[in-house]
């Protein structure tokens, strides 16, 4: 079983190109670079809440893509026993 960070990183690998540029920034900085919402907001010149909202939208979008295409599920079936 994957933890949330690992799962979101994998979803980002599979579906990141389908997100907006801003959503890609949020996901990459939060899940891959391990920055806090506050750090991301400060680096992008936006509020912590704006980062949180954008990140949640990106997560929901990637979950939607996964329900439709199932790339992560297929990967798990082959790679995780």
Secondary structure as UniProt FT lines:
FT   HELIX           4..15
FT   HELIX           16..18
FT   HELIX           21..27
FT   HELIX           28..32
FT   HELIX           37..44
FT   HELIX           48..69
FT   HELIX           71..79
//
